């Protein structure tokens, strides 16, 4: 069942990605025009062009991602508990394809997860650091894992290998906690959870579903405040916010409907 869910989720995203949908719209509109369905083609192309222009000109993704990023505030050092049983960091900040291509550790947009982990690891020098992540890409399942790359990166950042607990088999957030729970030094303990802010609600919901007590420590914020947000005509930058936001809302819904999370949109209350 996990294998089918993993493959179907990847295939579905290929058709649900906002960037892909815009391109598919232009392709379909062009084909309809060539086939003689001029009226239908014009409607589709006009709608698609308007959507593309809006995404090009304005960071509309901010409106989708900001509610997710604000769901769990970042605790200050003073607000952190005196003792914890470990720091759990979810994979996602690694650039596995380019690492494999260049044989050199490379990071991607979620690299802030490593900075957050380093900060917490220094604050809790005796706490184990638990990294969870295999490969989330179908084509790379047998070529390498985020876990092996993460071990290199965390070690380079000065975290002792003796402190690391590495889970290398998970392919999505549900499997992150499914496999990590078996490796925790204290299953009923308290763990700090590090992941991207927009991804934190789903991660917390799944952790609670597995009965784990986690304290969210969100990083990697993607949205801008209203005072900074403006028309700037940067299509690629806007997609970097719109894509993960749209994907996360879909993920929250699918995970809730399939019973993989404790609530559709988990909040700061443990029982939601």
C-alpha positions, -999 to 999 in steps of 0.1 A, spaced: 0 0 0 28 24 9 45 17 -25 13 24 -44 7 56 -24 42 68 -31 40 62 -69 5 76 -73 14 107 -54 44 114 -77 24 108 -109 -5 129 -97 18 158 -89 31 158 -124 -4 169 -135 -13 191 -105 19 212 -104 8 248 -111 37 253 -135 29 222 -154 -8 230 -155 -1 264 -171 21 246 -197 -4 219 -203 -31 245 -208 -11 262 -236 -3 228 -252 -39 217 -251 -52 250 -264 -27 249 -293 -38 213 -302 -75 223 -301 -67 252 -324 -48 230 -348 -77 205 -348 -102 232 -357 -119 238 -323 -112 275 -325 -138 287 -301 -129 263 -273 -92 268 -280 -95 306 -277 -113 303 -243 -87 280 -229 -58 300 -242 -72 333 -229 -79 318 -194 -44 302 -193 -28 334 -204 -45 354 -177 -34 329 -150 1 329 -164 2 367 -163 -10 369 -127 16 343 -116 43 361 -136 35 395 -121 25 390 -85 35 365 -57 0 350 -54 16 319 -37 21 340 -6 -16 339 1 -16 301 0 16 295 19 14 321 46 -14 305 66 7 273 67 39 292 78 20 311 106 4 279 120 33 272 144 55 301 157 92 297 160 101 292 197 128 315 211 157 300 229 141 311 262 109 293 253 126 260 246 124 232 272 154 227 295 157 191 284 147 171 253 153 136 241 164 144 206 162 166 176 143 152 146 151 168 112 131 158 81 149 154 48 142 179 21 171 204 21 193 182 0 199 183 -37 204 146 -43 205 147 -82 233 173 -83 252 156 -55 252 124 -75 260 142 -107 290 162 -93 301 138 -64 300 168 -41 274 175 -13 248 200 -26 218 216 -9 185 230 -22 158 254 -12 152 237 22 188 240 34 176 262 63 167 229 79 204 223 85 210 257 100 181 252 124 193 218 133 229 231 140 215 259 162 195 234 183 223 209 184 246 235 199 220 245 224 215 208 234 250 194 231 240 160 245 208 155 225 209 130 196 202 143 162 178 121 142 177 126 105 150 109 84 148 107 47 156 83 18 149 94 -17 116 111 -26 122 107 -63 112 75 -82 141 75 -106 167 78 -77 154 50 -55 184 28 -61 211 55 -68 215 72 -34 196 86 -4 191 119 13 203 102 45 238 96 32 241 131 20 226 145 53 252 126 73 280 143 53 264 178 57 257 175 94 292 163 100 307 191 79 286 215 101 304 202 132 279 178 146 296 147 159 288 115 140 283 98 173 253 119 179 236 111 146 208 86 142 201 82 105 169 68 90 175 61 52 144 44 39 115 68 41 102 84 8 76 108 22 65 124 54 43 96 66 72 71 62 95 96 79 77 90 112 67 54 105 104 44 103 118 70 127 96 59 156 114 26 157 148 44 161 140 69 188 160 64 220 128 72 240 96 66 220 75 85 246 100 113 250 100 150 239 116 158 205 122 191 187 110 188 151 128 207 124 113 211 89 102 239 65 75 262 80 50 254 53 54 217 58 52 218 96 14 214 100 14 181 80 45 169 98 31 176 132 -2 159 123 16 127 113 38 128 143 8 130 166 -9 102 146 21 80 156 18 91 192 50 112 192 54 143 213 72 169 191 79 206 196 78 224 162 108 244 152 99 258 117 125 271 94 128 279 56 100 305 53 91 313 17 65 341 19 70 379 22 51 403 44 24 425 29 47 455 31 73 439 9 49 420 -15 45 438 -48 42 434 -86 77 424 -97 73 401 -127 95 373 -115 77 341 -127 104 316 -114 105 332 -80 67 332 -77 66 295 -86 91 287 -59 64 298 -34 32 287 -53 44 252 -61 51 241 -25 21 259 -11 -3 242 -36 14 209 -30 12 212 7 -26 219 7 -31 189 -15 -9 168 8 -28 179 39 -61 169 23 -50 136 9 -32 126 41 -63 135 62 -86 116 39 -64 85 40 -60 86 78 -23 95 78 -26 126 100 -44 135 132 -62 165 117 -66 183 84 -48 214 96 -31 206 130 -26 235 154 -5 242 185 -28 221 207 -16 186 211 -51 172 207 -60 195 178 
